[in-house]
Amino acid sequence: MIRKTLVAAGAILVAGGGTTIAWTVGNYNPYYEYTYFSDASKTEVVGWMDETCVNNQILPGQAVGTQTPYWHRSLLGNCGPGGHPV
């Protein structure tokens, strides 16, 4: 009887923990660094811009160089509750 109760309690903890983790991850927003290129070949870098995390909001940073329609973005991190990068 004790063993069955412990197994059931463990299953509830695992199921509940999964729900908590999914909820927590859902509250984070990714923020990126953008690299801009001169043309579609993406061989010559002409500018860049980093986003920042402030008060749980993603804000664009100051762009350096030229922004073009030819860009690549790289994940910098995730913006968590309270504006803390995680």
WODA-V882832 format. One record per pair of residues at least 6 apart in sequence whose ideal C-beta (glycine too) atoms are under 7 Angstrom apart, sorted by the first residue. I is the first residue (numbers start at 1). GAP is how many residues later the second one is. Records with the same first field share a line. If there is no record, write none. Layout:
BEGIN
I: GAP / GAP
END
This chain:
BEGIN
27: 54
28: 50 / 51 / 52 / 58
29: 29 / 49 / 50
30: 45 / 48
31: 20 / 21 / 22 / 27 / 45 / 46 / 48
32: 19 / 41 / 42 / 43 / 44
33: 15 / 17 / 40 / 41 / 43
34: 14 / 15 / 37 / 39
35: 10 / 13 / 36 / 37
36: 10 / 11 / 12 / 29 / 30 / 31 / 32 / 34 / 35
37: 7 / 8 / 9 / 31 / 33 / 34
38: 6 / 8 / 30
39: 31
40: 30
42: 28 / 30
46: 19 / 20 / 22
47: 16 / 17 / 18 / 19 / 20
48: 16 / 17
49: 11 / 12 / 14 / 15
50: 11 / 26
51: 7 / 8 / 9 / 10
52: 7 / 9
53: 26 / 30 / 32
54: 29
55: 28
56: 23 / 25 / 26 / 27
58: 21
77: 8 / 9
78: 8
79: 6
80: 6
END
